[in-house]
Amino acid sequence: MRFATVQYLAGRRDPRWVSNRQTGQLTSEANLVKLRGLRQMNRITLLLALGGSFEATPAATVEAR
């Protein structure tokens, strides 16, 4: 957004152009947040599909020989 603000302050762009750039950036950031959430949901779904669970179980111990 800094580029858009500099362009506006230099008189090269109007406020509507800056606003459109800000809207585009916010939309992109919102989409990124949604995608990250979907990725986490897919990881959980895969874990459960492969037989994993969220039950707390003690870690397997390896005996020293």
C-alpha positions, 0 to 999 in steps of 0.5 A, a space after each residue: 500500500 505504500 506505493 499507492 499512497 506515494 502515488 497519491 501524495 505525488 499527485 499521480 493517482 486519485 483517492 479512488 484508485 488508492 481505495 481500490 488498491 486497498 480493497 484489493 489488498 484486503 481481499 487478498 489477505 482475507 483469501 489467504 486467511 481462508 486458505 490457511 484455515 482450509 489447509 488446517 481443516 484438511 490436515 485434521 480430516 486427513 489425520 482422522 481418515 488415516 486413523 489418528 485421533 485427538 485422544 491423549 495417549 502416552 508416547 511409545 517408549 523404546 527400551 535400551 538394549 
